[in-house]
Amino acid sequence: MRKQLYVAAERSEEVTIILRDGGTINGVATVSTDPDRAKVICFDGAVWIPYNEITHVNRVIQLKKNVTPK
């Protein structure tokens, strides 16, 4: 889970984080300087999420588009 968040942060990918209480947080993962919390930029601003509250991480990855279709 931490590795997936780190990769998402390095690539500025969008993530959906599922919490222990059943809630979800959507936003763009960013590199966290706190060893115990993940940082996600949401619509309302930055959110710090303790790793022990996270049960699952979904990453949204972009596939490269073809230059021009023929």
N, CA, C and O of each residue as an XYZ file, in Angstrom:
280
protein
N       0.815     -1.183      0.000
C       0.000      0.000      0.000
C       0.869      1.260      0.000
O       0.634      2.162     -0.805
N       1.850      1.340      0.871
C       2.728      2.514      0.897
C       3.490      2.653     -0.417
O       3.701      3.759     -0.913
N       3.898      1.513     -0.970
C       4.636      1.550     -2.234
C       3.745      2.101     -3.347
O       4.201      2.904     -4.161
N       2.488      1.681     -3.389
C       1.566      2.166     -4.414
C       1.333      3.667     -4.272
O       1.259      4.382     -5.272
N       1.219      4.145     -3.041
C       1.053      5.579     -2.819
C       2.302      6.350     -3.233
O       2.207      7.441     -3.797
N       3.469      5.781     -2.952
C       4.718      6.443     -3.329
C       4.839      6.543     -4.852
O       5.207      7.591     -5.383
N       4.528      5.454     -5.545
C       4.588      5.461     -7.016
C       3.587      6.478     -7.567
O       3.906      7.237     -8.482
N       2.384      6.488     -7.010
C       1.367      7.443     -7.454
C       1.823      8.878     -7.220
O       1.578      9.752     -8.052
N       2.483      9.123     -6.097
C       2.973     10.472     -5.792
C       4.083     10.882     -6.755
O       4.111     12.021     -7.220
N       4.983      9.974     -7.050
C       6.079     10.278     -7.975
C       5.558     10.612     -9.368
O       6.164     11.408    -10.085
N       4.442     10.008     -9.752
C       3.873     10.213    -11.090
C       2.704     11.192    -11.090
O       2.090     11.423    -12.132
N       2.390     11.771     -9.928
C       1.252     12.699     -9.775
C      -0.043     12.077    -10.280
O      -0.806     12.706    -11.013
N      -0.275     10.847     -9.882
C      -1.472     10.127    -10.306
C      -2.622     10.357     -9.332
O      -2.423     10.653     -8.154
N      -3.818     10.211     -9.860
C      -5.011     10.302     -9.026
C      -5.193      8.983     -8.286
O      -4.944      7.911     -8.838
N      -5.630      9.070     -7.029
C      -5.853      7.878     -6.223
C      -7.221      7.945     -5.558
O      -7.762      9.023     -5.310
N      -7.761      6.770     -5.278
C      -8.928      6.633     -4.423
C      -8.488      5.788     -3.248
O      -8.044      4.653     -3.423
N      -8.610      6.338     -2.050
C      -8.180      5.648     -0.839
C      -9.414      5.228     -0.060
O     -10.295      6.043      0.214
N      -9.472      3.946      0.295
C     -10.577      3.421      1.086
C     -10.100      3.292      2.524
O      -9.057      2.700      2.798
N     -10.886      3.861      3.440
C     -10.517      3.909      4.847
C     -11.169      2.790      5.645
O     -12.115      2.155      5.179
N     -10.660      2.554      6.846
C     -11.204      1.515      7.731
C     -12.681      1.730      8.043
O     -13.434      0.764      8.167
N     -13.103      2.991      8.170
C     -14.500      3.277      8.510
C     -15.428      3.201      7.302
O     -16.620      3.482      7.420
N     -14.887      2.821      6.134
C     -15.690      2.681      4.927
C     -15.707      3.918      4.054
O     -16.246      3.884      2.948
N     -15.134      5.003      4.524
C     -15.087      6.234      3.746
C     -14.072      6.150      2.622
O     -13.202      5.279      2.616
N     -14.194      7.059      1.677
C     -13.243      7.126      0.569
C     -12.728      8.553      0.430
O     -13.426      9.518      0.742
N     -11.502      8.661     -0.042
C     -10.890      9.955     -0.320
C     -10.325      9.892     -1.727
O      -9.560      8.986     -2.059
N     -10.707     10.862     -2.559
C     -10.223     10.952     -3.940
C      -9.348     12.183     -4.080
O      -9.665     13.247     -3.549
N      -8.248     12.031     -4.797
C      -7.378     13.172     -5.033
C      -6.089     12.743     -5.703
O      -5.949     11.604     -6.148
N      -5.153     13.672     -5.769
C      -3.849     13.413     -6.378
C      -2.843     13.167     -5.266
O      -2.698     13.983     -4.355
N      -2.154     12.043     -5.345
C      -1.153     11.698     -4.337
C       0.061     12.605     -4.490
O       0.486     12.911     -5.604
N       0.611     13.029     -3.362
C       1.838     13.815     -3.359
C       2.809     13.199     -2.365
O       2.408     12.447     -1.477
N       4.070     13.518     -2.516
C       5.092     12.955     -1.630
C       4.894     13.520     -0.230
O       4.785     14.732     -0.043
N       4.849     12.627      0.746
C       4.653     13.012      2.138
C       5.984     13.018      2.873
O       6.793     12.103      2.721
N       6.205     14.056      3.671
C       7.412     14.113      4.495
C       7.189     13.456      5.846
O       8.133     13.274      6.615
N       5.947     13.099      6.137
C       5.604     12.445      7.399
C       5.660     10.932      7.194
O       4.975     10.416      6.310
N       6.455     10.206      7.982
C       6.576      8.756      7.783
C       5.334      7.961      8.185
O       5.236      6.775      7.869
N       4.386      8.594      8.877
C       3.201      7.885      9.360
C       1.914      8.253      8.633
O       0.864      7.672      8.908
N       1.981      9.217      7.701
C       0.765      9.660      7.030
C       0.995      9.871      5.541
O       2.081     10.254      5.107
N      -0.062      9.609      4.768
C      -0.050      9.872      3.329
C      -0.644     11.256      3.096
O      -1.489     11.712      3.868
N      -0.203     11.922      2.035
C      -0.726     13.244      1.693
C      -1.416     13.169      0.342
O      -0.842     12.702     -0.642
N      -2.664     13.639      0.312
C      -3.457     13.640     -0.911
C      -4.037     15.040     -1.091
O      -4.577     15.623     -0.150
N      -3.923     15.565     -2.292
C      -4.512     16.867     -2.604
C      -5.910     16.619     -3.165
O      -6.069     16.041     -4.241
N      -6.913     17.063     -2.420
C      -8.317     16.887     -2.802
C      -8.895     18.220     -3.274
O      -8.193     19.229     -3.344
N     -10.161     18.201     -3.590
C     -10.871     19.402     -4.023
C     -10.801     20.493     -2.958
O     -10.665     21.673     -3.280
N     -10.895     20.098     -1.693
C     -10.902     21.056     -0.579
C      -9.515     21.457     -0.114
O      -9.389     22.366      0.707
N      -8.476     20.813     -0.608
C      -7.110     21.107     -0.184
C      -6.373     19.838      0.201
O      -6.808     18.734     -0.125
N      -5.255     20.000      0.896
C      -4.423     18.853      1.280
C      -5.055     18.090      2.442
O      -5.589     18.680      3.381
N      -4.980     16.752      2.352
C      -5.480     15.871      3.407
C      -4.349     14.933      3.801
O      -3.713     14.322      2.943
N      -4.100     14.821      5.112
C      -3.093     13.902      5.640
C      -3.827     12.711      6.227
O      -4.679     12.877      7.100
N      -3.506     11.505      5.757
C      -4.216     10.293      6.168
C      -3.232      9.344      6.839
O      -2.239      8.955      6.226
N      -3.491      8.965      8.092
C      -2.608      7.985      8.744
C      -2.647      6.651      7.987
O      -3.716      6.177      7.602
N      -1.474      6.059      7.782
C      -1.404      4.793      7.046
C      -2.230      3.697      7.714
O      -2.774      2.834      7.024
N      -2.335      3.716      9.045
C      -3.085      2.656      9.731
C      -4.596      2.790      9.528
O      -5.342      1.883      9.898
N      -5.059      3.895      8.951
C      -6.481      4.069      8.641
C      -6.823      3.625      7.221
O      -7.999      3.514      6.874
N      -5.801      3.369      6.394
C      -6.014      3.017      4.984
C      -6.112      1.504      4.837
O      -5.256      0.765      5.323
N      -7.170      1.050      4.155
C      -7.312     -0.384      3.900
C      -6.998     -0.747      2.450
O      -6.568     -1.867      2.172
N      -7.210      0.200      1.515
C      -6.995     -0.115      0.102
C      -6.693      1.167     -0.676
O      -7.206      2.238     -0.353
N      -5.851      1.040     -1.707
C      -5.507      2.170     -2.568
C      -5.754      1.785     -4.020
O      -5.253      0.762     -4.489
N      -6.525      2.600     -4.731
C      -6.725      2.444     -6.173
C      -6.003      3.582     -6.866
O      -6.168      4.744     -6.495
N      -5.196      3.254     -7.882
C      -4.502      4.268     -8.674
C      -5.171      4.395    -10.029
O      -5.574      3.399    -10.629
N      -5.286      5.623    -10.508
C      -5.774      5.875    -11.855
C      -4.554      6.229    -12.691
O      -3.925      7.267    -12.484
N      -4.227      5.356    -13.636
C      -3.040      5.582    -14.457
C      -3.467      6.013    -15.852
O      -4.514      5.598    -16.348
N      -2.652      6.845    -16.476
C      -2.924      7.275    -17.840
C      -2.067      6.469    -18.794
O      -0.865      6.301    -18.586
N      -2.695      5.979    -19.831
C      -1.976      5.282    -20.885
C      -1.545      6.305    -21.921
O      -2.254      7.278    -22.179
N      -0.394      6.082    -22.505
C       0.086      7.017    -23.522
C      -0.814      6.945    -24.741
O      -1.202      5.866    -25.189
N      -1.134      8.107    -25.263
C      -1.960      8.175    -26.462
C      -1.075      8.097    -27.690
O       0.082      8.517    -27.662
N      -1.621      7.559    -28.766
C      -0.899      7.561    -30.042
C      -0.748      9.001    -30.511
O      -1.592      9.848    -30.221
N       0.314      9.268    -31.227
C       0.585     10.631    -31.684
C      -0.546     11.124    -32.577
O      -1.192     12.121    -32.255
N      -0.793     10.452    -33.682
C      -1.908     10.792    -34.568
C      -2.409      9.514    -35.223
O      -1.618      8.732    -35.749
N      -3.707      9.301    -35.194
C      -4.229      8.112    -35.883
C      -4.174      8.312    -37.391
O      -4.357      9.425    -37.884
N      -3.921      7.228    -38.120
C      -3.843      7.299    -39.582
C      -5.095      6.768    -40.201
O      -5.218      6.745    -41.425
